[in-house]
Structure formats: C-alpha cells, structure tokens
Amino acid sequence: MASKSRGGATSRRELLARSGLALGAATLASAALAQDSDQVTDPDFADGEPPAPLARPTTAAPAPGPVDWTWVRNQWALDWGEVDLSAMLFASNPKPVRDAIDRHRRALDANPVRYLEKNNRPLQNAARAAAGAYFGVPAQNIALCESTTSGIGLLYNGLGLRYGQEVLTTTHDYYVTHESLRLAALRGGATVRKISLFERVETVTVEQIVGRIVANIGPRTRVLALTWVHSSTGLKMPIRAIADALIPINAGRAPHEKVLFCVDGVHGFGVEDTTLPQLGCDFLVAGCHKWLFGPRGTGVIFGTPLGWSRVEPTVPSFLAEGAYSAWLGGYDPGPSTGARMTPGGFKAFEQVWALTEAFGFHQRVGKTNIRNRTVELAGRLKEGIVQMPHIRLRTPRDPRLSAGIVAFDVDGLSADGVSRRLRQYRIIGSVSPYAERHVRLTPSFRNTPEDVEFALNALHVIRAGSPSRAQS
C-alpha cells in the first residue's frame, strides 16, 4: 500500500503516476526500542545530601546483522509519505535521542532545581566525552555551543586578531564565516582576504585547491578559515592535504605566529569516517542538528592544544572549574579550555544532555557504515543526474571531493522553481542561500536507493516549459 501523507493528501505514487511515472514507496513501520531503566547516581555533589538519581543514557538494541538499514530507518518518526532529502538543513531525531530528550524534560518538569543542580555538569561532561570518543579528541579540548553559527562566532571573535595580521579565507565560504571574520577584524584591525579556489567546481582537483591556498599564505597570515564541505556546491575540501601543506610553512614560526587552520565542519561531521587528528586542522566547529541527527540547538567546537592556547572566551562559562574565580577571588581562572569556551547560562538542557545518545547512535550504526551508505546514495543521485541533458550537476563526482550534498541546476528554471516543483511530488530538498543559487538534494543514511530513484524520476519530468502539477 502506498504511503499517505497526513490529512489524506495524495500519495507520492499517485502524484508521479500523473506524470507518467510508476514508482512507489514502501511504508515502513516504526520500531519500538527497549529503554534501559537502570539508574546511576552523580558522585559530584557538595551539599552533603544524597545526589538525585541520574538516569542512565538509553541504549537501543544493536541492529541485527552487520547493518539492517530498515532497522536504522525505523528509528525515525518521519512522515514517510514524503521523500526527505534535506538532512543538511534541519534534521529530525532518531528514537534514542527523542527518548533521552523526553526523559530529561520529564525530570526537569518534576523537579527542575534539584535535577539541574545534581546533573547538569556531569551530563554536559558526558556529552563532551561522547563527542571526544566519536571524533578522537580529549573531552577537555571540546566546547559545547548552540550551533555552527554560534561556535564560529565564539572561535573567530576569541582569536584576538589585531592590526598587521591577516586571515585567509575563500570566496566560496558561507555567510557565517565571512561575517564572523568581518566582525572580528573590525574589533582588532586585522585584514580578511578572500581568494577563489577554482574556475569550475565540477573539474576542480585537490592539487589546484592546495596550490592556490599555499600560494596565498604570507608572513602576516595567522588564520586559515575554510569549510569542510561547501553548502553551495557540495565540494568537499581536502582538509588533510591542506593541513600537510601547512606543516613546512609553520615549521619555522613561533607558536603565536603559526597559521591556525580553522574549519566549519558541519556538512562533513556526521558523514565522514574520520577524526580531528586525521584531518589535521586546529579547530573544527559543527552543529549537531544536521547530519549527526542530534538534538536541536546543539553544537561542538573541537580544538587542539595549540588552538586553545591562541583563543580567549568571550561568553562567561558555568561549566569550567574556577569559572567564577576572577569575579569572586580576583585571580586568573587559567588557560582557555573547552569548558571555559562553553557558554554559560540557562539553556534547553534536555537537548544538550541528549547529545550523548546522538553520538552513541552513530557509533552503534558505525561511522564507516554511515559514510559508505551516504556516499553510495549520493553517488547514485549524481550518476542519474548526469544522464539528464537538461540538468547540470554542480557537485564533483569524485568521492574524494564530495560527501552527501548534491547540487545541480535545471536548464531554464530557477533553483527555487525546481525546489517548489519537487515539493509538489513530496520530495523535500533545499536551495543554497548564496548569490548563485543551486538546488540541493542530500541523501543520508536513513534514506534508501528507492528514495533516490524516486527523486531522479521526478527530475526527469521537471523541465522548463513542462506544466507543473498545479497546472496540469
């Protein structure tokens, strides 16, 4: 039976049948996961009273077999009457994450002050530890933030850039990087220089990218600010090759003069099977509510010891030991750490605390499995698109230079027009918010090959001059 959308709306099969297509989608039922009811206690209390019980993080039963993708897909409560190919934008949560958020929310509603007092610090530190296990970084070198945007702002404004220093970035980076750098440069008088990495993204090479970056690093360059996967075209930057090229440049510099390599990593984080040491950059910032499918309003800043030695907090921390020392005792709270860079204040704590389950779910499915599945589905989509003469693929086909984002243009139609037509077929994509706009479809590991084929069939009939469903 073809799946129906809410309210009895027309099914996807019926919609595409009107255009001469005969592709349906199977309905997948939601699977219930057992919740671990054991409890542990927080040993870190100072008032002499027994600590409030701290619920153990939910652990779903492992997927049967190597990877059961139906089991994985069933962890979401999505409306499967639509093909959701927009994980890069704003994702929904799998069941272990939803359960953790709900568990913490109920505990806060029942006794907010006691639950917060007893559990906030250990639960935030548990999230940092889970992030570190996932990305190969000691927990003390991880800060929690609210999004990629907030993390990028904290990082670049904390670098204390000053007159005579330069930041090198590219014309291809997103608004958040450009604007954060502009504001940081205004405060300290530094210079921000943008370079182009290629003439045509479809034919760019690793050697071309690395060569242009190295050729533009000068004696005043203190920061290289790049993006791991460009949200405009889906280009995946060769971060490791760039980091290797910086080694001889930094070899003869004093620590405070070395080029810090800072990366907006959100569209590779949760997709690629790698770690911060393997990438080789000094900082990587990522929101967790996209490809990681983590709680909304959460993000992470990963840093190296060299990186943390060059940055200062700009928002007071509630998490760091001695955070109140400058205020109460008048003495320096010490060097910058991930805890000191974690902004304080009262937050949507149930979301922050559930980060542990988001990382645990990815580890359970397997980073390699997730990466391979995403590359496979994105590859199917790209190969199908290049067979259509009315569509121009903007994302490199080489998997070394692409991840999960697939960007393209349809001849004679605006990107927004194509996106609207895809919505008529109940296919959810997005449009890149740049001066040059492209359509984006982003399959993730919760999608199926049938989802990709469904989207390709729709694109086959979406052409300039063809009537939309509303007109036909």
N, C-alpha and C positions, 0 to 999 in steps of 0.2 A: 504493500500500500504506500503510495507516495505520501511524503510528509506534508502536513499543512501548517501554515503559519497561524498565529493567534487570530481569533475572531473569524475563522473560516475563510481567510483570504485564499486566493487562487494558488495552487501548488506550483512548484518550480517546473514539474513535468508538463503541466497544462500550459504554463507560460511559454516554454520553449517549443511545445508542440505547435503553437500558433505560428511560430516562425519556421516550421518545417523541421524542427529538431526533435529527436526522440531519445532523450537521455533523462533518466530518472535518478532519484537519490534514495538510498535505503534509510529507513528510520532506525536510529539506534536508541535503545532504552538506557536510562540512567542506571548505573550500578551502585548499590549501597555498599559502603565500606564500614568495616567494624572500627569502632573507636576504642582506643586503649583507655580504660577507666582508672588505671593506676595513678597514684599521686605521689609527688615528691615534695620535699619542703625546701624552702630557701634558707641556707645556713647563714646568710649575711643579714643579721639584724642587730640593732644596738640598744633597744629599749628594754631588754631583759624579758620580754614576753615571748611566748612560743610563736614562731612565724606562721603566717597564714599559709594554707596549703597552696602549692603551686602545681597546677595541672600539667601532667606530662604531655609533651607535644604529640599530637595524633600521628600515628604511623599507619598508613594504608597497607593492606596485604600486598606483597610484591606481585607484579604482573606475571601470570602463568607463562611458562616458556621463556625463550630469550627476550622477545618483546611482543606482547599482544597489543597491537595498535587499536583494536576495538576496545579493549580494557582501558587503554590510555584515553581514548576519545570519550569514553563513558564517564570520566571524572568531571566533565563539564556539564553545566546545566543550560547550555546554549539552546536557542531556538534552532533546531536542525532543519527547519523549513527554509532556512537561508544558508547560502554558502559564504561563510565568514572568512575572507582572505585579507584581514586587516589587523593581524596581530601586532604589527609595528606601531599601531596608533594608540589603542587603549584596550587592554585585554581583560577578559573575564577570568575568574579564578577557578582552578580545579578543586575538587571536593576537600582534600586535606587542608587547603588554605581557607576555604569557606568555613570548614568546621572549626579551625583554630580561631578565626576572627569571631565566630559566634560564641565560642567558649569564653574567650576573654571579655567579650561585650556583656555576656550574661553575668560574669563575675563582677565586672565593674558596676553594672546596674544594681547588683545585690548589695555590694559594699565597696563603693568606689575608693574611699580613702585608704582603708586597710589593704585592699588588693593592690592598689598603686604603690603604697609605701613598701610593702613586702616584696613586690615582684618586678617593679619597673627596671631597676638596674640589672638584676640577673637576666631578665628576659631580653633586654636590649643587648647585653653582652652575649647572650646565647645566639641572637641573630647575627652579631658580628663574627662569632666563632663559626657559625654555619656558612656565612659568606666566605670566610677565610678558607674553610675546608674545600669549598667549591672552586675558589679561584687562586689557591696556592699562596695566600697572604696571611701572615700572623694577625690575629684579631686586633692587637694594639695598633696596627697600621691601617685600620679600617674605620672610616667615619660613616655615620648614618645621616641621610638627608631626606628631603621630601620628593625629589625628582632630579632628573638630569639637569634641568634648568637651575634649580637651587644649588646643586652641587658644583656646577660650572661657575656660578656666580661666587660661591664661597671660595673656590680654588683661586680664580684669577684675581679677585679682589684681595685675597690674602697673601699674594706674592710680593706685595710692596714694590711694584715696578716703579722706576724713577727715571728722571731725565738722563739721557745718554744711553739708556738701554732700549732694546728692540725686541718685539715679539714678532715671530714669523708665523703666518697662517696662510690660508689659501682663499681664493675667490669662491671656491666650491663649498665652503663650510656654512653651517646653518646660522640663522639669526642669533641664536643664543650665544654661540661662541663669539661672533663678531661684536655683538652689543656688550657682552661682559668684558671683552678686551677693550672696547672703546671707553667704557666707564672706568675701568681700572687705569687706563692710560691718562684719562682726564685728571684723575686724582694725583698721579705721581709724575706726569710729564713724559712718560715713555712713548715710544713710537710703535705703531702697529703697521706691519707691512703685509700685504696680501699678494700672493703670486698665483698664476694659473699653472696647473699641472699637465694639461693636455689640450689639444685642439678638438679631438673627438674622443669621447669617453668609450665608445664602442671598440676602439682599436688601441687603447692605451696599454702600455706594458709596465711591468714592475721596474725595469731599468729606467724608463722615461720618468716615472714618478720619483724614484730615489735620486736620479741625476739632477732633476730640477730643484729638489729640496736642498741637496748638498751644495749646489752651485750658488744658492741664495743665502746661506748661513754665513754671517760675517762676524767680526770680532765683537760687535755690540749685541749680537743676538744672545738672549738669555733664556728665551722660552720658544719652543716649537709647539704650536697649538693646532692639532689636527683632529679629524673624525675618523673612527674606525670604518664605519660603513655609511656612505653618504645617503641621506634620506631623499635626496633629489633624484639620483640615478641608480642607486643600488651598488655603486662602486665600492668594493672592499679594499681599503688601503693595506699595503704590505707593511704592517707595523713592525714586524721583526726585522725585515730588511732595512727599514729606515733606522731602527734602533742600532743595528750593527754599523750602519754608515756613520752614526754619531760617535761611536767609540773612539776612533782616531782623532776626531775633532775635539772631544772633551779630554783626551789623554793629557794634553799639555796645559790644561786650565786649572786654576784654583777652584775648590768646591763651590764658592759663591759665584763663580763666573761660568760654570759648566752650563750647557744648554739643557734645560729641563724639558723632557718630552711629555707633554700633557695630551690626553686623548679623551674626547667624547666617545664613549664606547657603547652607547645604548643599543645600537642596532646590530652589534656583534655579540653582546652579552646575553647569554641565554640561548645562543645559536651555535657559536663556535666551541669546539672541544680544545680549550687551551687554558692557560693560567697567566697571571701577570708576569711572573718571571720568564715564561716562554715568550711572551710578547716583547718584553724588554723596555717598556716605557716606564716613566717615573710616576705618573698618575693616570688612573682611568676612572672616569665618572660614568655612572649609568643609573637610570631609573629602573625600578624593578617591576613596574606595572605594564610592561610591554612584552618582550619575548620571554622573560622569565615567568610571566603569568602570576606575578606576586601581588601582594596587597596594594591597593591604590594609595597614592601619596607616599610612596617609599622609594628610597634610592640609596646608593652606596658610593663612597669615594675610596678607592684603593690607592695607597701610596707606598713608595719605597723610603728607606731611612734618609737618603739624600733629598728626596722630595719633601718629606716632612720638616727637614732642617731648614728649608727655604720658605716656609709658609707660616703665616700667623692667623689665628682665629679672628673672625670678625663678628661672631654672634656668641654671647655667653653660653657656656656649656653647663648642663646639670649632671652630666654623666661622668666627667673626669674626676679622679681623686684630686683633692686640693683645688677644685674649681673655684671655691669661694675664698681662697687664701688671700688673694690680692685685696679683696673687699674687707674681709674680717681681720686679717693679720698684717696687711700691708706688705706681703712678700710675694715674690715671683712664683707663680704656680708651676714653673718649669717649662721644658721644651714642648713644642707642638706635638701632639699625638692624635690618633684617630678619635679618641674620646674627647679631647679638647676641641677638635674641629666639628664634633657633633652638636648641632644647635640644641639649646635647651628649650624650655617652655612646655606648656601642656599641649598635647597633640592627640591625634586619633590613635591612642596607644594600642588598641586592639589590632590595628593594621600593622603597626611597626613590629609588635611582638610576633605576629604570624609570619614574618619573613623566614623564620626557621623552617617552617613547613614548606615554603616555596622552594628553598634550596634543597630540602630533603626530597621533595617530589622529583626534582630534576635529577638528583643523584640516583634515585630509585629507578627511574626510566633509563638513565645512563647518558652522560654527556656525548659519548661517541654515537650512540643510537640516535639521539636528538639531532646532532649535526648531520649525520648521514641521511636521515629522513627528510630534513629540511632541504638539504642540497638536492636530493632526489626529486622532490616535488617542485622546487624552483627550476630545476633543470628541465623537467617535463614541460613546464609552462613556457620557458624560454624557447625550447625547441619547437613547440607548437606555434608560438608567435612568429618565429622567423619563416615559417612556411606560408604565412599570410602576406601577400604583396601589399595589402592596404594598411599594414601595421609596421611601424619602425621600432624595433627593440632598442632601448637606451642603456640597458644593463649589460656589462661584459658577459659573454657566455662562459669564459674561463672561470671555473670554480675557485681558482686562486685569487680572483679579483671580484668575486661576488659572493653573497651569502643568501639571505632569504627574500630580499626586496627585488621585485621585478618591475621595472619602469618601462613605459612604452608610450607611443603616440599613434593615433589613428588618423590617417590622411583625411583632411577636410573637416575634422571635428575638434572642438576644444577638449582639453582634458576634463573639464567639468561636465561637458556634454556627454562624454563617454561614461564618466562615473554615474551620471544620472540614468543613462540607459542600462548600465549594468544593474543598478538598483531595481529597475523595472523587472529584471529577471531574478531578483532577490539574491544578487551577488554583491557582497559588501567589500568594496575596495576603498581607495582614498586618492587624493590628488596632492602632489608635492607643493607646499606653500612657498614657492620661490618665484622669482621674476619670470623664469621659464618653467612652466608647469607641465608635469607629466602625470599620466595615470599610473597608479601603483597597485599591484596585487601582491600579497605577501603570504604565501602558504607557510604554515608552521607544522610542527609535528602532531598537532591534533587533527590536521586535515587528512584527506585521503586522495589517492590517484583519481577517484571518481569526481571529487570536487574540482580538481584541475581540469579534467576533460569537460566537465560541465561549463566551466568558465571559458575554455577555448571554443566550445560550440557557440556560446553566446557572442564571443568576439568575432567569430566567423560571419555572423549576420549583422553585426553593428558596423555599418558603413555610412559614409557621407551620402545623403540623398535617400537612404532607406528610411521607411516610416518607423517611428517609434511605436511601442505597444499602444500608447495612448491614442496615436493617430490611426492605427490600423483597425 
